[in-house]
């Protein structure tokens, strides 16, 4: 069904017409509904499995709630790659400090 949707999109882009738009929208809606239905079925099956296997439930919740840090290495000004998270943070800090300008108010009242 996804291939048909993609073909309909390509034919719409090549030959713009109301027929091709309606054809693409029909396939798009069918694919979207199919994806939503598959997600619902997957979640329903998970819930049924959780009823009999509480360890499976707690494992699933642990995997969904853990925060995974995926900071990739960036290039420094000298062209080398960063190796640690603190180096990435300092490179990003230097970049954003050079990008944004602070406005200094001379008549501001400090609290």
N, C-alpha and C positions, 0 to 999 in steps of 0.2 A: 504494500500500500504506500510506503514511503517513496519507493521508486516512481510510482505513478504520480504522486504529488510533485516530486522533483521534475519529472517530465512535463507536467502541466505548467509548472513555474517557468521552465525553459521555453516552452512554446508560447506562453504569455509574453515573455520578454522579447521573443523574436517577432511575434505577430500580435500586437496589442489589439484586442477586440473584446467586446462584452461577453462573447461566448467563452473565450479563453479565461477571462476573469472569473466567470461563474464556475467553470470547470475546475480551476485551481482552488477556489474557495470551497467547493464541495469536497475535493480530496483533502484539503487542509483540515477541514472540520472533522472528517472521518478519522484522519490520523490523530488529531488532538483528542478526540473522544476515545480512540483506541488506547492511546497512551494513558489517559486518565483512568480508564477501566483496568488496564494492566497494573497501574500503581495501586488502585483500590484492592484488586485481587491479591496482590503481593502482601499488602498490609493485613488484609483479612486472614490470609494463610499464616502470617507471622503471629497474629493474635491467637489463632487456634493452637499453634505450637506452644505459645507461651502458657496457655492454660495447663498443659501437662508437664512442661519443663521450665520451672522457675529460673534455673541457672541460665537458660538460654535468654530469658528476658533480661536478667541483670547483666549478662555479657553484651547484649545488644545496646542497652542503655549506657553502659560504660564506654562502648566504642563511639556512640553518637555524641556523648557529652564531653569527651576528652578534647582539649584544645591542642591542635597540632601546629607547631611553628614550622613554617616552610619559607624561611627567608633565604632567598637565593643569593649567591655571591654577586657583587657588583664591581665595576671597575673604578679604581681610584683615579685621581687626576694624572698620576704618572703612568697609567695604563696597566697596572698590575691588578689582579683580582683579590678581593677581600677573602679572608679565611675564617673569621669569627663574626658572631652576631654584633659584638660591640664595634668592630670596624665598620660593618654595614651601617650601624646606627650613626656613627660619627660622619661617614661619607654623606648619608642622607641629610643629617643635620647641617653640614657645611653647605650642601646644595640648596636647601630651603632657606638658610640664613642669607645666602647670596641672592636668592630670587625675590624674597619678600623684603620690603623696606619698612622700617619702623618710623612712624611719625612722632616727632618730639613736640609736645605742647609746652610752651613756655609759661602760659598762664593757668596751668592746671593745678587743682587743689588736691593734695595728698591726704588720704584718710588715715 
